[in-house]
Amino acid sequence: MNGTIFRAATALAALQLVALPASALFNVRVEVFAGENLTYDSNIFRISRNLDAQSITGEDRRGDSISTTSLGASLDAPYSLQRFQAGYTWFTNRYDHFKYLNYDGYSGRAAWLWSVTPEATGDVGYTDSRALANFANLTGTTDRDLVRTQVAYGDALWFPVPSFRINFGTAEMRQTHDDPAQAFNDIETAAGLLAMGYVNARDDRLGIEARAERGRSPHDIEFGGTELSNGYRQQSIGIVGRWVATGLSTLDARADWVRRQYDQPTVQDFSGPTLRLTHTWTPTGKLTVASALYRDVAPLTAVQSANFVIERGVSVKPRWQFTDKISVEGDAEYGILEYRGNLVTGEDFSYRVRTFGATLSYRPTQRILLQCGYVNEMRTATIANADYRDNLFNISARVGF
């Protein structure tokens, strides 16, 4: 897998460096930017209300202030039917009290949005990021764990006739933890997709989609004298569609039957339906409300582990463009995360998570963005001491050049 990812990255980098004709340079957009973010997190380690912070951190403290300084650059270079994009952000996080959590991270992306004809298009890309693991996924520990996620992907979209589309896709992902105690959660996956369906001039769609995924852990797990493996195969087939009800209302839907089987007999094996409905409502030119209802397999990049998790929930995300320079975004979500048969313990458990937040943005010029936000999160759990409450306040500024 490593060879495939880095060959893709090298090829993309070479494409980015190819000299463009002078006529194309006028359309190239390059931005260099810097940012500063100040955050107060009331419960850094997501400690349960039932536990004394002293017993977890060694002192009577749950929260901390974090400053994040970032520097980055982005490139967008169109040429004929092609478009080449790249971006890189480096950031440093500094904690006011829990200084051992300090770290430097980054997020990088390179992509080639290719086109043979307007009817045959696609993209090839590579992303690479490194950041601190979410302590919501690390219940019971305060150890620093930096997670690196690498993804190489490619897809193609072909319209053999205007009303019929065929989509091919492939992706490889590798996620690694630098904390040796979390090495068993390292995961590698390779996935493929084939979809085809009808589409009309209004962009209503109806089609069928099949996916296949192979996952494995680069490390064997030894528990109780037995070696365990996280290797699995997953297949799904389903129906996907879009209905543009009116110019103000659009409904996207996907329903699949998913089957996952592990290399070793395990209670994690799963077979059942998944569903995702998303409704976008734009009653005015300034207000957009995106709502979702879902029962799906949680992305491994979000779970940050080799656990198999089914997520169910509902979310509402409004956005109001108050003026050309001021906007307000909200986020309200209730979800249930069902952890199916932990590989080591064989135990099923679940989390119920309620999240509410809002962000105020002010853009005095095209190159300057000022933001402040608040997020409240509460989790209950079916296992002991995995519940928590957390409040996050942040203020940030970003300047582009």
C-alpha positions in Angstrom: 0.0 0.0 0.0 2.8 2.4 0.9 4.2 2.1 -2.6 0.9 2.9 -4.2 0.3 6.0 -2.1 3.8 7.5 -2.5 3.9 6.7 -6.2 0.6 8.6 -6.6 2.0 11.5 -4.5 5.2 11.7 -6.6 3.2 11.7 -9.8 1.0 14.4 -8.6 3.9 16.5 -7.4 5.5 16.2 -10.8 2.3 17.3 -12.5 2.2 20.3 -10.3 5.7 21.3 -11.3 5.1 21.1 -15.1 5.6 24.5 -16.6 2.4 26.0 -17.8 2.2 28.2 -20.9 2.3 32.0 -20.2 -1.4 32.3 -21.3 -2.4 29.9 -18.5 -0.5 31.8 -15.8 -3.0 34.6 -15.7 -5.6 32.2 -14.3 -3.4 30.6 -11.6 -4.5 31.5 -8.1 -1.8 31.3 -5.4 -2.5 32.2 -1.8 -0.2 32.3 1.2 -2.0 32.6 4.6 -1.4 32.8 8.3 -3.8 32.2 11.2 -4.1 32.3 14.9 -6.7 30.4 17.0 -7.3 30.6 20.8 -9.5 27.9 22.3 -10.7 27.1 25.8 -11.6 23.4 26.3 -13.4 22.7 29.6 -12.7 19.0 29.5 -9.5 18.2 27.6 -9.4 14.5 28.3 -13.2 13.9 28.2 -13.2 12.8 31.9 -16.5 11.3 33.2 -18.6 13.3 35.6 -18.3 10.3 38.0 -14.6 10.5 38.3 -12.4 12.9 40.2 -10.0 14.7 37.8 -7.2 14.2 40.4 -7.4 10.5 39.8 -6.9 10.9 36.0 -4.6 13.9 35.6 -2.9 13.9 39.0 -4.3 17.4 39.7 -7.7 19.0 40.2 -8.0 20.3 36.6 -10.1 19.3 33.6 -9.8 22.2 31.2 -7.0 24.1 29.5 -6.4 26.9 27.0 -4.8 26.2 23.6 -3.2 28.5 21.1 -2.8 27.4 17.5 -0.6 29.2 15.0 -0.9 28.2 11.4 0.9 29.0 8.2 0.0 27.7 4.7 -0.2 28.1 1.0 -2.7 27.0 -1.7 -2.5 26.7 -5.5 -5.3 26.4 -8.1 -4.0 26.2 -11.7 -6.5 25.6 -14.5 -5.2 24.7 -18.0 -7.5 23.9 -20.9 -9.9 21.2 -19.5 -7.5 20.3 -16.6 -7.2 21.8 -13.2 -4.3 21.3 -10.8 -4.7 22.0 -7.1 -2.4 21.8 -4.1 -2.4 23.1 -0.5 -0.4 22.7 2.7 -1.0 24.0 6.2 1.5 23.7 9.0 0.3 24.4 12.5 1.6 24.4 16.1 -0.5 23.7 19.1 0.6 25.0 22.5 -1.3 24.2 25.8 -1.2 26.6 28.6 -1.1 24.0 31.4 -0.8 20.5 30.0 2.3 21.4 28.1 3.3 17.8 27.3 0.4 17.8 24.8 2.2 20.4 22.7 2.7 19.3 19.1 3.3 20.4 15.6 0.9 19.1 12.9 0.1 19.6 9.3 -2.5 19.0 6.5 -1.6 18.6 2.9 -3.4 18.0 -0.3 -2.6 17.6 -4.0 -5.1 16.9 -6.8 -5.5 16.7 -10.5 -9.0 17.3 -11.7 -8.7 15.8 -15.1 -11.0 15.9 -18.2 -10.8 14.1 -21.5 -14.0 15.7 -22.7 -16.8 17.4 -20.9 -18.5 14.0 -20.8 -15.5 12.1 -19.3 -14.0 13.7 -16.1 -12.6 12.7 -12.8 -9.9 13.4 -10.2 -6.8 11.9 -8.8 -5.5 13.0 -5.4 -3.5 12.5 -2.2 -4.0 13.9 1.3 -1.8 13.6 4.3 -2.4 15.0 7.8 -1.0 14.7 11.3 -2.9 15.8 14.4 -3.6 14.9 18.0 -6.0 12.1 18.5 -9.5 13.0 19.8 -9.6 12.0 23.5 -13.3 11.1 23.0 -11.8 8.0 21.2 -9.2 7.4 23.9 -11.4 6.8 27.0 -9.3 6.3 30.2 -6.0 7.7 29.1 -4.3 11.1 29.1 -1.3 10.0 27.0 -0.5 12.1 23.9 -1.2 10.2 20.6 -0.5 11.8 17.3 -2.5 10.3 14.4 -1.3 10.4 10.8 -3.8 9.8 8.0 -2.7 9.3 4.4 -5.3 8.8 1.6 -4.6 8.3 -2.1 -7.7 8.3 -4.4 -9.0 8.4 -7.9 -12.4 8.4 -9.6 -13.9 8.8 -13.1 -17.3 10.0 -14.2 -18.5 9.2 -17.8 -21.7 10.2 -19.6 -22.0 7.8 -22.6 -25.3 9.6 -23.3 -26.5 12.8 -21.6 -29.0 11.0 -19.4 -26.8 8.1 -18.2 -23.8 8.3 -16.0 -21.2 5.7 -14.9 -18.9 6.3 -12.0 -15.7 4.4 -11.0 -13.7 5.1 -7.9 -10.8 3.7 -5.8 -9.0 4.8 -2.6 -6.3 3.6 -0.3 -6.1 4.8 3.3 -3.5 4.3 6.0 -3.9 5.6 9.6 -1.1 5.2 12.2 -0.7 6.2 15.8 2.6 7.3 17.3 1.7 6.1 20.8 2.9 2.5 21.1 -0.1 1.7 23.3 -2.5 2.6 20.4 -0.5 0.7 17.7 -3.2 -2.0 17.6 -5.6 0.6 16.2 -3.4 1.2 13.1 -5.4 0.4 10.0 -4.9 0.1 6.3 -7.8 -0.1 3.8 -8.3 -0.4 0.0 -11.7 0.3 -1.5 -13.4 0.4 -4.9 -16.7 1.7 -6.2 -18.8 1.2 -9.3 -22.1 3.2 -9.8 -24.4 3.8 -12.7 -27.7 5.6 -13.1 -30.1 8.0 -14.8 -29.8 11.8 -14.5 -32.0 14.4 -16.1 -31.4 18.1 -17.1 -32.7 19.2 -13.7 -30.1 17.0 -12.0 -32.6 14.5 -10.6 -30.8 11.1 -10.3 -31.5 7.5 -9.6 -29.0 4.7 -9.8 -27.3 1.7 -8.2 -24.0 1.6 -6.4 -21.7 -1.2 -5.4 -18.7 -0.9 -3.1 -16.0 -3.3 -1.9 -13.4 -2.7 0.8 -10.5 -4.6 2.3 -9.0 -3.7 5.6 -6.2 -4.9 7.7 -4.0 -4.0 10.6 -0.2 -3.9 10.0 0.3 -5.3 13.6 -1.0 -8.5 15.0 -2.7 -8.2 18.4 -1.8 -10.6 21.2 -4.4 -11.1 23.9 -4.5 -13.9 26.4 -1.8 -15.8 24.5 -3.8 -15.6 21.3 -2.9 -13.6 18.2 -5.9 -11.6 16.9 -6.3 -9.9 13.5 -8.3 -6.9 12.5 -8.4 -7.9 8.8 -11.8 -7.8 7.2 -13.7 -7.7 3.9 -16.8 -5.4 3.4 -19.2 -5.3 0.5 -22.3 -3.2 -0.1 -24.9 -2.7 -2.8 -27.6 -0.1 -2.8 -29.7 2.6 -4.4 -28.6 6.3 -4.6 -30.8 9.2 -5.7 -31.4 12.9 -5.8 -34.7 14.7 -6.2 -34.7 18.4 -6.9 -38.2 19.0 -5.5 -38.1 22.8 -6.2 -35.5 25.4 -6.8 -35.4 25.8 -3.0 -35.5 22.1 -1.8 -33.2 19.1 -2.7 -33.3 15.6 -1.2 -30.3 13.2 -1.5 -30.7 9.6 -0.4 -28.7 6.4 -0.3 -29.8 3.0 1.0 -27.4 0.0 1.1 -27.2 -3.5 2.3 -23.8 -3.9 4.0 -21.9 -7.1 4.8 -18.6 -7.1 6.8 -16.7 -10.3 7.6 -13.5 -10.6 9.6 -10.6 -12.9 8.8 -11.0 -14.5 12.2 -14.4 -15.6 13.6 -15.6 -12.7 15.6 -18.7 -11.1 17.0 -17.8 -8.0 14.9 -19.2 -9.6 11.7 -22.2 -7.6 10.5 -24.9 -7.8 7.9 -27.7 -5.2 7.6 -29.1 -2.1 6.0 -27.7 1.4 6.1 -29.4 4.6 5.1 -28.6 8.3 4.7 -31.1 11.1 3.8 -30.0 14.7 3.4 -32.3 17.6 2.8 -31.1 21.0 1.7 -33.5 23.9 2.0 -32.8 27.4 0.7 -35.9 29.5 1.5 -34.0 32.7 0.7 -30.8 33.7 -0.9 -29.3 34.3 2.6 -30.5 31.2 4.5 -29.6 27.6 3.9 -30.6 24.7 6.2 -29.0 21.2 5.7 -30.7 18.3 7.6 -29.6 14.7 7.7 -31.0 11.4 9.0 -28.6 8.4 8.9 -27.7 4.9 9.9 -24.3 4.2 8.5 -20.9 2.6 9.1 -18.7 5.2 10.9 -15.6 6.2 8.9 -12.4 4.8 10.3 -10.8 8.2 10.0 -13.4 9.6 12.4 -13.3 6.6 14.9 -9.5 6.7 14.8 -9.3 3.0 15.5 -9.9 -0.4 14.0 -13.3 -0.7 15.8 -16.4 -1.4 13.8 -19.0 1.2 14.6 -22.5 1.8 13.4 -23.7 5.4 13.8 -27.3 6.5 13.9 -28.5 10.0 14.2 -30.1 13.2 13.0 -28.5 16.6 12.4 -29.6 20.2 11.5 -27.1 22.7 10.2 -28.4 26.2 9.3 -26.3 28.9 7.7 -27.5 32.6 7.5 -25.5 35.1 5.4 -26.6 38.1 7.4 -24.7 40.5 5.2 -22.0 40.2 2.5 -19.4 40.2 5.3 -21.2 38.6 8.3 -22.5 35.0 8.5 -23.8 32.7 11.3 -23.6 28.9 11.2 -25.3 26.5 13.6 -24.8 22.8 14.3 -27.3 20.6 16.3 -26.8 16.8 16.2 -27.9 13.8 18.2 -26.1 10.5 17.4 -25.8 6.9 18.7 -22.5 5.1 18.1 -22.8 1.3 18.4 -19.4 -0.4 18.9 -19.8 -3.9 17.7 -17.8 -6.6 19.4 -14.5 -5.0 20.5 -11.8 -7.3 19.0 -10.0 -7.7 22.3 -12.9 -7.9 24.9 -15.7 -9.0 22.6 -17.9 -6.5 24.3 -20.7 -4.5 22.6 -21.3 -1.0 23.9 -22.7 2.3 22.7 -22.4 6.1 23.1 -25.2 8.7 22.8 -23.8 12.0 21.8 -25.6 15.4 21.8 -23.8 18.3 20.2 -24.8 21.9 19.8 -22.7 24.8 18.5 -22.6 28.1 16.6 -20.0 30.1 14.7 -20.0 33.8 13.8 -17.8 34.8 10.9 -16.8 38.3 9.8 -14.9 38.9 6.5 -14.0 42.6 6.3 -12.0 41.9 3.1 -11.7 38.9 0.8 -8.3 38.0 2.4 -9.2 38.5 6.1 -11.5 36.2 8.1 -12.4 36.6 11.8 -14.4 34.0 13.6 -15.7 33.1 17.1 -17.6 30.0 18.1 -19.0 27.8 20.9 -19.6 24.0 21.0 -21.4 22.1 23.8 -21.1 18.3 23.7 -22.5 15.7 26.1 -22.0 11.9 25.9 -23.7 9.1 27.8 -22.4 5.5 27.6 -23.4 1.9 28.4 -20.0 1.2 29.8 -18.7 2.7 33.1 -17.0 6.1 33.2 -17.2 6.8 29.4 -19.7 9.7 29.7 -18.6 13.3 29.7 -19.6 16.9 29.2 -17.5 19.5 27.4 -17.6 23.1 26.4 -15.4 24.7 23.8 -15.0 28.4 23.1 -12.7 29.7 20.4 -11.8 32.8 18.5 -9.6 32.9 15.4 -8.2 35.2 12.7 -6.9 34.3 9.2 -5.1 36.6 6.8 -4.3 35.7 3.2 -1.7 37.3 1.0 
